[in-house]
């Protein structure tokens, strides 16, 4: 065995294409994307509207499938999995954070965080304990019984992050996680995400339009016209 050989990346996209529609009306959202993400990395994805960054995130999150190319997750050929197998991968290994929080309005913070565990069929006592711990980890101990309407935007995003990490995912996919927040709160949320990456080893893939937010990552991958335009290391990002 060659001990100097590099380990296989956690995520590898090779020649990924994605087309919508047919014939003259077809739109090619991705045009041969190659991308590798190592376990434990924090990678920001940037690009103008229509550049393909959201499409590639949907493919990485098993919410969509490529038209052609190879997507390997921890050595598994994802595009060859069935719909149910992709759902299991998504449920067991991936966590999602969205710009709009996506919380249930009439449901408490604790109940919102419990939802992924409810879908897994976890018993109530285990759900409650895990959800309380996730809320504590994001700085919301004592806020378990507040509804979203009783929380600030930053607190709502913390609940959303707690919901994403309550299943102990390997990868956190964050789509504009600070897009609805003011500058101070945005930096608080990025400090939280950075800490989860550093202390828990969660691999983070984050779409953002903001350069100061992208600078929190170790790398920034820039998309343009459905391709990776450049992939650069961020200065001072080592942790």
PELIN-V73664 format. One record per pair of residues at least 24 apart in sequence whose ideal C-beta (glycine too) atoms are under 7 Angstrom apart, sorted by sequence separation. I is the first residue (numbers start at 1). GAP is how many residues later the second one is. D is the distance in whole Angstrom. If there is no record, write none. Layout:
BEGIN
i=I gap=GAP d=D
i=I gap=GAP d=D
END
This chain:
BEGIN
i=12 gap=24 d=5
i=62 gap=24 d=4
i=138 gap=24 d=5
i=157 gap=24 d=7
i=172 gap=24 d=7
i=11 gap=25 d=7
i=30 gap=25 d=6
i=110 gap=25 d=7
i=137 gap=25 d=7
i=11 gap=26 d=4
i=29 gap=26 d=4
i=30 gap=26 d=6
i=109 gap=26 d=6
i=190 gap=26 d=5
i=9 gap=27 d=4
i=10 gap=27 d=6
i=62 gap=27 d=6
i=135 gap=27 d=5
i=153 gap=27 d=6
i=154 gap=27 d=6
i=186 gap=27 d=7
i=9 gap=28 d=6
i=10 gap=28 d=6
i=62 gap=28 d=4
i=91 gap=28 d=7
i=134 gap=28 d=4
i=137 gap=28 d=7
i=153 gap=28 d=5
i=9 gap=29 d=5
i=10 gap=29 d=4
i=61 gap=29 d=6
i=91 gap=29 d=7
i=177 gap=29 d=7
i=172 gap=30 d=5
i=174 gap=30 d=7
i=109 gap=31 d=6
i=134 gap=31 d=6
i=154 gap=31 d=4
i=161 gap=31 d=6
i=165 gap=31 d=7
i=176 gap=31 d=6
i=62 gap=32 d=7
i=134 gap=32 d=4
i=153 gap=32 d=6
i=157 gap=32 d=5
i=171 gap=32 d=5
i=172 gap=32 d=5
i=173 gap=32 d=5
i=174 gap=32 d=4
i=175 gap=32 d=5
i=176 gap=32 d=6
i=178 gap=32 d=7
i=61 gap=33 d=6
i=169 gap=33 d=7
i=170 gap=33 d=6
i=109 gap=34 d=6
i=110 gap=34 d=4
i=154 gap=34 d=6
i=158 gap=34 d=7
i=171 gap=34 d=7
i=61 gap=35 d=7
i=109 gap=35 d=6
i=110 gap=35 d=7
i=131 gap=35 d=6
i=154 gap=35 d=6
i=178 gap=35 d=6
i=108 gap=36 d=7
i=130 gap=36 d=5
i=18 gap=37 d=5
i=108 gap=37 d=5
i=109 gap=37 d=6
i=108 gap=38 d=7
i=108 gap=39 d=6
i=107 gap=40 d=7
i=18 gap=41 d=7
i=106 gap=41 d=6
i=198 gap=41 d=5
i=105 gap=42 d=7
i=16 gap=43 d=7
i=105 gap=43 d=6
i=105 gap=44 d=7
i=103 gap=45 d=5
i=113 gap=46 d=6
i=112 gap=47 d=6
i=116 gap=47 d=6
i=18 gap=48 d=5
i=19 gap=48 d=5
i=115 gap=48 d=6
i=11 gap=49 d=7
i=17 gap=49 d=6
i=18 gap=49 d=5
i=113 gap=49 d=5
i=117 gap=49 d=6
i=16 gap=50 d=5
i=17 gap=50 d=5
i=109 gap=50 d=5
i=113 gap=50 d=5
i=116 gap=50 d=6
i=117 gap=50 d=7
i=17 gap=51 d=5
i=112 gap=51 d=6
i=116 gap=51 d=5
i=17 gap=52 d=6
i=16 gap=53 d=4
i=103 gap=53 d=6
i=113 gap=53 d=5
i=15 gap=54 d=4
i=138 gap=54 d=6
i=14 gap=55 d=6
i=15 gap=55 d=7
i=16 gap=55 d=7
i=101 gap=55 d=5
i=13 gap=56 d=7
i=14 gap=56 d=4
i=101 gap=56 d=6
i=103 gap=56 d=6
i=103 gap=57 d=6
i=13 gap=58 d=6
i=102 gap=58 d=7
i=101 gap=59 d=5
i=12 gap=60 d=4
i=11 gap=62 d=6
i=98 gap=62 d=7
i=97 gap=63 d=5
i=10 gap=64 d=6
i=97 gap=64 d=6
i=8 gap=67 d=6
i=97 gap=67 d=5
i=96 gap=68 d=6
i=95 gap=69 d=3
i=95 gap=70 d=6
i=95 gap=72 d=7
i=95 gap=74 d=4
i=94 gap=75 d=5
i=97 gap=75 d=7
i=93 gap=76 d=6
i=99 gap=76 d=6
i=93 gap=77 d=5
i=94 gap=77 d=5
i=95 gap=77 d=5
i=96 gap=77 d=5
i=97 gap=77 d=4
i=98 gap=77 d=5
i=99 gap=77 d=4
i=93 gap=78 d=6
i=99 gap=78 d=7
i=94 gap=79 d=6
i=97 gap=80 d=5
i=99 gap=80 d=4
i=100 gap=80 d=7
i=99 gap=81 d=6
i=61 gap=112 d=5
i=60 gap=113 d=6
i=57 gap=116 d=6
i=57 gap=118 d=6
i=60 gap=145 d=6
i=57 gap=148 d=7
i=57 gap=150 d=6
i=42 gap=152 d=7
i=54 gap=153 d=7
i=53 gap=154 d=5
i=42 gap=155 d=5
i=45 gap=160 d=7
i=40 gap=161 d=5
i=45 gap=161 d=7
i=41 gap=162 d=6
i=42 gap=162 d=4
i=43 gap=162 d=5
i=44 gap=162 d=5
i=45 gap=162 d=5
i=46 gap=162 d=6
i=40 gap=163 d=6
i=46 gap=163 d=7
i=39 gap=164 d=6
i=44 gap=164 d=6
i=37 gap=166 d=6
i=37 gap=168 d=7
i=46 gap=168 d=6
i=44 gap=170 d=4
i=53 gap=170 d=5
i=52 gap=171 d=5
i=51 gap=172 d=4
i=44 gap=173 d=4
i=51 gap=173 d=5
i=43 gap=174 d=6
i=46 gap=174 d=6
i=51 gap=174 d=7
i=52 gap=174 d=4
i=42 gap=175 d=5
i=43 gap=175 d=7
i=47 gap=175 d=6
i=42 gap=176 d=5
i=43 gap=176 d=5
i=44 gap=176 d=5
i=45 gap=176 d=5
i=46 gap=176 d=5
i=47 gap=176 d=3
i=41 gap=177 d=6
i=47 gap=177 d=6
i=41 gap=178 d=7
i=43 gap=178 d=6
i=45 gap=178 d=7
i=35 gap=186 d=7
i=10 gap=193 d=6
i=35 gap=193 d=6
i=31 gap=194 d=7
i=33 gap=194 d=7
i=34 gap=194 d=7
i=31 gap=195 d=4
i=32 gap=195 d=7
i=33 gap=195 d=6
i=30 gap=196 d=5
i=31 gap=196 d=5
i=29 gap=197 d=6
i=28 gap=198 d=6
END
